[in-house]
Amino acid sequence: MKNENKIKLFLVDDDVVFLKMLEIEFLRNADFEIETFATGELCISKLSHNPDIIILDYLLDGVEKNAMNGIATLDLIKSYNPDLPVIMLSAQDKIEVAVDCMHHKAFDYVVKSETAFIRLKKIISTIFQYQKVEKQLKWYMERM
């Protein structure tokens, strides 16, 4: 976490209403620094801002029909920083989509629904617990 313990969160979704709703929910419920993007290309161009977590839509073709999809964006994010947690988000509830995301090294997959925000908050909490345990383990391993 950076900037006075604020979590830097990138939200990437071509559905501007859902994107704004997510941004408002995160700002209302926790101390986040948020950047929003309507395309994967815009997100990729700002990776130097070093987000802690990215929430990324699967399709991303609503703004520009030739826009890079979520999987291609995920692959570029992972080539930039393989350790950056990316949570994939989609209206599609097909298991094949979720499996595809996980094969491309997404941290998790969430279906857009009324409970998506609650699920996202739990996943973000899990990410930071996991990172804390990883740091502790590394600290102990260095001393052996």
N, C-alpha and C positions, 0 to 999 in steps of 0.2 A: 504494500500500500504506500501511496505517496501523498504529497500535499496535505500535511497535517492530518494524516490518517484517513483521508478520503479515498475511496475506491474509485479508480479511473475506469469508467465503463463506456465501451463503444456499443451503441445500438444500431444495427443495420437491418433495415426493412423497407421494402418498396410500398407498403401499405401505410400511408402517412398518418391515418387516423390511429391505427394500432401503435405505430411508432410513438406518436405524441402521448397516447394513453400510457404506454410503458414508461416513457420518460417522466411523466407526472407522478406515476406510482412510485418509481424509484426515488425521485426527489422528495416526495412526501414521507416516505417510510424509512429512509436511511440517509447517511451522509455520503453521497456519491458525487463525483465530478463526471458529467455525462457529455459525450459527443454523439450526435446522431447523423446517420448517413442513409440516403435513399438507394445507393448502389454500392456494389462491392468495390468498384474502381475507386470511388471516393474514400472508402474505408482504407483500402490498401495505400492510397496516397498519403494517409495520415498516421500510418503505423509508427512513424518516428515520434509521435506523441506518447508512446509507451503505455498503452492501456493495460490494466490489470486483468481484465476479462472482456471478451467480445461476445455479444449475443447477436447471432447472425441468422437471417431468414434463409430458407432453403432455395426458393425459386428466384426472387429478385428480378422479375421481368415486367413489373407493373409500370415502372417509370419509363424505361427504355427497353424496347423489345429485343435489342441486340446486347443488352447488358450481360455481364458475367454472372453466372448463377452462383448460388451459395457454396456448392461443392468446389467450384474453381476458385472462389474467393478463399474458402477454407484452406485449400492446398497452398495458395500463395501466402496466407498468414503463417501456416506451419513451416513454409520454407524460409520465411523471415525470422520466425521465432518458434521453434518446435515446442517450447514449454508454455506458450501463451494459451490459457484455457479458452476454448471457444464452445459456447453452447448453441446448438442449432435449434431453430424454431421454425415451425411450419404448420399450415392449416391441414396438411396431409397427415392422416393417422395410419398410414400403411407401414407395416413392419419393415418392408423392404427399404423404405426411405430412411427409417431410423438406423437400420443396419448399414446402409450405404454411408451415412454420416459417421458412424462409429468406425468404419473401415478407413475413413479419411482422417481419423484421429480427433474427432470432436470429443469434448469432455462428456457431453450428454445431449439428449434430444428431447425437446418439449413440444407438444402439440398446442397450437393456439386454441385457447378456450377461456372460459371465465376464471379458471383456476391457474392459468399459466403464470401469472405474476407470483403467486404463492409458491409454486413449484420452482420458479427461477430464483427466488430469495433463498429457498432451502439449498438449491444447488450451489449458489454463490457461497453460502455458509460452509458447505461441504468442501468447496475448493480451498477456502482459507484454512480450514482445519487440516486438510490433507497437506497443504504447503507448510504449515507449522510443524506437523509430524515429520515431514521430509527434512526440514532444517534441523530439527532435533536429532534425527537419525544421522545426518551428515556430520553434525557436531560430535556426536559420540564416536562415529567411525573414524574421524580424524584423530581422535585421542587414543585409539587402540594401537 
